[in-house]
Amino acid sequence: MVNDMIPVRTERAVARRESNPFTFLQQEIDRLFDGLGRNFPAFAAPLAMMPRMDVSETDKTVEISAELPGLETKDVQLNLADNTLTIRGEKKSEREEKDKDYHLIERSFGAFSRSVALPEGVKAEDVSAEIAKGVLKVTVKKPAPKQSRQIDIKTAA
C-alpha cells in the first residue's frame, strides 16, 4: 500500500529531534542510505566494504580499532599526512565448490579507505598498529601541549 511507505512521526520522534537535532539528522541519513542499499544494490556494495571503526581518546592517546575480518598485515596500509590517519586496504575472497551436478565459483573484492582526523602535531613515530583476529588496533600518542610562557614587561627609564 502507498500509505505504508509514508513515514509517520510520533510525538516521541519529534521530542527526540528537538532535544538533539544531530541525532535526528543522523537517523534520517542512516534511513536514507539503508533504503538506497535495498533499492539499488550498486550502492550497497561500497557501503558493505567500509570497515566499522571505534575511535576513543584518553589523556595521552587516541585509540582506533577497525574491523577487518579476513585481512592480514599485507592487505592493509596506514598513512599519516596533515594530521589525518588514513587506513586503506583491499578485501579479496574466492570460493569454489565442485560437485557431481554443479560447479560454483564465487569471488568478491573491493578496496576501502577510512580517515580519522588527529590532534595537531602528531608524528609518524608516535603511531603504532597491530592486527589480530580481524581487528586492527592503532594507538596514537598525543603530542605534548604547547607550553606558554609569561614574559615580563620592563619599564623604560
C-alpha positions as CSV (number, residue, x, y, z in Angstrom):
1,M,0.0,0.0,0.0
2,V,1.1,3.5,-0.6
3,N,0.3,4.6,3.0
4,D,2.9,2.0,4.3
5,M,5.7,4.0,2.6
6,I,4.9,7.3,4.2
7,P,6.9,7.8,7.4
8,V,4.7,8.6,10.4
9,R,6.1,10.9,13.0
10,T,5.1,10.4,16.5
11,E,5.4,12.8,19.5
12,R,8.3,10.8,20.7
13,A,10.2,11.3,17.4
14,V,9.5,15.0,17.5
15,A,10.7,15.2,21.1
16,R,13.9,13.4,20.2
17,R,14.6,15.8,17.3
18,E,14.0,18.8,19.5
19,S,16.3,17.6,22.2
20,N,19.2,16.8,19.9
21,P,18.8,17.7,16.2
22,F,22.0,16.0,15.2
23,T,20.8,12.6,16.5
24,F,17.6,13.0,14.4
25,L,19.7,14.1,11.3
26,Q,21.9,11.0,11.7
27,Q,18.9,8.7,12.0
28,E,17.4,10.2,8.8
29,I,20.7,9.9,6.9
30,D,21.1,6.2,8.1
31,R,17.5,5.6,7.0
32,L,18.2,7.1,3.6
33,F,21.3,5.0,2.9
34,D,19.6,1.8,4.2
35,G,16.9,2.4,1.6
36,L,19.4,3.0,-1.1
37,G,21.2,-0.3,-0.4
38,R,17.9,-2.2,-0.6
39,N,16.6,-0.5,-3.7
40,F,19.8,0.0,-5.6
41,P,22.3,-2.9,-5.0
42,A,25.1,-1.0,-6.6
43,F,25.1,1.4,-3.6
44,A,25.1,-1.5,-1.1
45,A,28.4,-3.0,-2.1
46,P,30.6,0.1,-1.4
47,L,28.9,0.6,1.9
48,A,29.5,-3.0,2.9
49,M,33.2,-2.6,2.1
50,M,33.6,0.2,4.7
51,P,35.1,-1.3,7.9
52,R,33.4,-0.4,11.2
53,M,35.6,1.8,13.4
54,D,35.7,2.9,17.0
55,V,37.7,5.9,18.0
56,S,38.4,6.7,21.6
57,E,40.6,9.2,23.4
58,T,42.5,9.2,26.7
59,D,44.6,12.0,28.2
60,K,47.7,10.7,26.4
61,T,46.5,8.7,23.3
62,V,43.9,8.3,20.6
63,E,42.9,4.7,20.1
64,I,41.4,3.5,16.9
65,S,40.0,0.0,16.2
66,A,38.8,-1.2,12.8
67,E,37.0,-4.4,12.0
68,L,38.9,-6.0,9.1
69,P,37.8,-9.7,9.0
70,G,39.9,-11.9,6.9
71,L,42.6,-9.3,6.3
72,E,46.2,-9.6,7.2
73,T,49.1,-7.1,7.7
74,K,50.0,-7.3,3.9
75,D,46.4,-6.3,3.0
76,V,46.3,-3.0,5.0
77,Q,48.1,0.3,4.7
78,L,48.3,3.2,7.2
79,N,49.3,6.7,6.1
80,L,49.7,9.8,8.2
81,A,49.6,13.2,6.4
82,D,48.4,16.6,7.6
83,N,47.2,15.3,11.0
84,T,45.0,12.7,9.2
85,L,45.4,9.0,9.6
86,T,44.2,7.0,6.6
87,I,43.5,3.3,6.7
88,R,43.4,1.7,3.2
89,G,43.0,-1.9,2.2
90,E,41.6,-4.4,-0.2
91,K,39.4,-7.3,0.5
92,K,39.6,-10.3,-1.8
93,S,37.9,-13.7,-1.4
94,E,37.3,-16.6,-3.6
95,R,35.3,-19.8,-3.0
96,E,35.0,-22.7,-5.3
97,E,32.8,-25.8,-5.0
98,K,32.7,-28.7,-7.3
99,D,30.1,-31.4,-7.1
100,K,28.7,-34.0,-9.5
101,D,25.9,-31.8,-10.6
102,Y,27.3,-28.3,-10.4
103,H,30.4,-26.2,-10.3
104,L,30.2,-23.0,-8.2
105,I,32.8,-20.2,-8.1
106,E,32.2,-17.0,-6.1
107,R,34.6,-14.1,-6.0
108,S,34.3,-10.8,-4.2
109,F,36.8,-8.0,-4.0
110,G,37.0,-4.3,-3.3
111,A,39.1,-1.5,-1.9
112,F,38.2,0.7,1.1
113,S,39.6,3.8,2.7
114,R,38.7,5.4,6.0
115,S,40.3,8.6,7.5
116,V,40.5,9.9,11.0
117,A,41.5,13.5,12.0
118,L,44.1,13.5,14.7
119,P,45.4,16.3,17.0
120,E,47.8,18.8,15.5
121,G,51.4,17.9,15.7
122,V,51.2,14.0,15.7
123,K,54.3,12.4,14.3
124,A,54.5,9.1,12.4
125,E,56.9,7.6,15.0
126,D,54.1,8.2,17.6
127,V,51.7,5.8,15.8
128,S,51.7,2.1,16.4
129,A,49.4,-0.6,15.0
130,E,48.8,-4.3,15.2
131,I,46.2,-6.6,13.6
132,A,44.9,-9.7,15.3
133,K,41.8,-11.8,14.8
134,G,40.4,-9.4,12.1
135,V,40.7,-6.3,14.3
136,L,43.2,-3.5,13.5
137,K,44.2,-1.6,16.6
138,V,46.0,1.7,16.2
139,T,47.4,3.7,19.1
140,V,48.5,7.3,18.5
141,K,50.4,9.2,21.2
142,K,49.2,12.8,21.6
143,P,51.8,15.5,21.3
144,A,52.7,17.3,24.4
145,P,50.7,20.5,24.8
146,K,52.5,23.7,23.7
147,Q,54.0,25.5,26.6
148,S,53.1,29.1,27.1
149,R,55.4,31.4,29.0
150,Q,54.7,34.7,30.6
151,I,57.1,37.4,29.5
152,D,57.9,40.2,32.0
153,I,57.5,43.7,30.7
154,K,60.2,46.2,31.7
155,T,59.5,49.8,32.3
156,A,61.5,52.1,30.1
157,A,63.6,54.6,32.0
